[in-house]
Amino acid sequence: MVGSDDSFEWESDGEAEPSSAPALRNMDAAGPSTFVHQDPNGRANGEAPPNSLVEGYVGMGFTREMVVKGIKQIGYSDSNALLELLLTYKALGDEAAGNCSTSGLISQSVEDDDDFDFENWDGDDDADGREPNSDDSGHEDFPQEMSEKDNKIKSLVNMGFAEDEANRAITRCGVDAAVCVLVDSIYASQAAGNCSYMNLSEYEVTDRGFDSFGVRKKARLMEESKKKMKHYGSGAQGSRSSLDGNHGELMWLPNPMVGFNLPTDRLRSVTRSLPKQAIGPPYFYYENMARAPKNVWKEISRSLYGIEPEFVDSRFFCAAARESGCVHNLPIEKRSPLRPLPPKTIFEAFPHYKKWWPTWDRREQLNCFETRVASPNQIKQIECALVRSSNPPPLTVQKYVMDQCREWNLVWVGKNKVAPLEQDEMEYLHGFPRNHTRGVASTKRYKCLGDSFQVDTVGYHFSVLKDMYPNGVNVLSLFTGIGGGEVALHRLGIHMKTVISVEISEDNRRILRGWWDQTQTGRLIEIADVKSLTNDRIASFIGRFGRFDLVIGGLEGEQPALFYHYCRILKAVKSATARI
C-alpha cells in the first residue's frame, strides 16, 4: 500500500533490482520426500540452511517462520518443490503450515534484518518468535494500530472469512476502515476471482508433487482444504454470518451484469413500471456497490419507492470492471452511449504495454479499482519471483504473480517488472478528462478515483435527459465526490444551469471546483455538511433557481446515516416541488 508520503511517485521504467531470492531450478526433479532429505552436499534436514536462502524466500513474500518450517519438512536442494510447498501452505492457511503465522505474508519486507537465529535449528517448532514487521514499528501509534487491526481480523474471522482474506482487505482499505467496508472489499475480491482459499488444483500442485510427501500427508492436506471450502463457502455468495444483526448474504445478482440494457443490445428488451409516487420529475439516481449485503439493497429499494435496482458492470463500457447497482426513476428506453466510445480492452487503452506483456498473462480487462495501490515491497516480491524463475515461469509462480496483478491492477512496464496504473491512466479509464484530479496528493488521487462513478456507465443512464431538457438542468448532487455525474452530463452536452453540490471532502470540492471553472458557465454552490441542507434551505433553493430536475447520490457499502439524508432530502425536494 502506498505509504503516508504523498510525494511518492511510481517509476515506469528501469530494471528490477537484483534479488536475493533463490533460483527456481529443475522443474522435472522428483518431488519432496517424507524421509530424511539430503542435499547434493549430504546435509540433512536438521542442519541450518544458508541465511541468504531463507531471506530469498522471505523476499518473495513468505514469512520467515513458514520458510523455516518448509525447509525442515523437505529440505532445500529442490527449490521448485520447496516453493510449491510454501504456496500450498499459503493456500491452505495456518493449519497446513504447522500453525505458522501468515498475517505478515504480504507486508513482509525484503530488507528485513539478517539476524535470524539458526543456533537452535533443531529446537522446538513452536518456539516463541514473532515475525518482524516491515512497517515502521517505532512509530508511537504502531501498537495501537496493530491492536485495532487484530480486533478487526478477529471480527471478520468470526463472520466466517479466512484470516488472509481479512488481512488483504485491511491492506487495501486501511486499518481505520469500518468492518462493513472490509466485508464489501472481501466480497468484491472474491467476485474478481481472487479468493485466497481456492482449491489446491488451481495452484497446479500436482499428484506427483504430493506423492513424495506421502499418501497420508496428501490426504490430510486435501481434507483440510475441503473443510475450509465447506466452512467459508466456495464462491462469492458463500454462507456468511449476519451483519449488525441482519442477514448479511449477498443480493442475487444477474450474470452477466448488464443492467436493463446495453448500447450493443439488438434484441433484448426490458420494460418496467414505476409506482405513481416515484414517477419523475424530479428524477433521482442513487448508486451503491453491487455486492453490498442483501439487507442493504432491500433497505435502499424499500426507501426509494420499492424500485428494482439496476445492476451493471462497467466492463461492458470500458476496459475496467466496476460492479455497481443503482436505483433510479429515469426512463430506460432510447439510451445512447457517450462519444467517443471508450476503449474496451487494456491494449486498446494502453497499446505501449503490449511490448512487455507476457503471453501467460491473458488479461484483457482490468479489475475494479481500489482506493490504494500495491506497495513497493509487493512489487519487489513479484520481481524477485520472476527474476529467479525460468522463462516462462513455473505454473506456481505464474499463479502467484497473476493473483497479485489481478488484485492490484498491475501492468507490465518492463522485463519482469510490474507497476500500478498512473493516476492519469485511472482518470482515462473512469471517463474523466486528463489531469482531472491533479493538484491533490498522490495517495488522495488514487482514493478519490477508486470511490468515483465510472463516467461512461453513468452517462449511458443519464443520456435520456438530453432530449427532455434542451435548455439545461438544475442538479442537486449529494455526496458528489470528484463530480462523476457532472462530468457525465457535460460530456452528454447537457447544460447545467445550477448544481448544488454536497461533499464533505475538501480535496474533492477543490477538484470539482477546478473542473467547473474551466468548463462550465452555470452556477455551482458547494455545501460541506449534508446535515446543513435542511428542508427549509431546500425550499429556498427551489424558490430561487426553480425545481431540481435531477437528484444524484452515491455511497459505498453500508452507510445508513448518509443514506437516510439522501432519502430525507429527496422527499423534501418532491414536497417543495409539488407546492410550486
Secondary structure, 3 states (H helix, E strand, C coil): CCCCCCCCCCCCCCCCCCCCCCCCCCCCCCCCCCCCCECCCCCECCCCCCHHHHHHHHHCCCCHHHHHHHHHHHCCCCHHHHHHHHHHHHHHCCCCCCCCCCCCCCCCCCCCCCCCCCCCCCCCCCCCCCCCCCCCCCCCCHHHHHHHHHHHHHHHHHHCCCHHHHHHHHHHHCCCCCHHHHHHHHHHHHHCCCCCCCCHHHHCCCHHHHHCCCHHHHHHHHHHHHHHHHHHCCCCCCCCCCECCECCCECCCCCCCECCCCCCCCCCCCCCCCCHHHCCCCEEEEEEECCCEHHHHHHHHHHCCCCCCEEEEHHHCCCECCEEEEEECCCCCCCCCCCCCCCCCHHHHCHHHHHCCCCCCCCCCECCCCCCCCCHHHHHHHHHHHHCCCCCCCHHHHHHHHHHHHHHCEEEEECCEEEECCHHHHHHHHCCCCCCCCCCCHHHHHHHHHCCCCHHHHHHHHCCHHHHCCCCEEEEEECCCCCHHHHHHHHCCCCEEEEEEECCCHHHHHHHHHHHHHHCCCEEEEECCHHHCCHHHHHHHHHHHCCCCEEEEECCCCCHHHHHHHHHHHHHHHHHHHCC
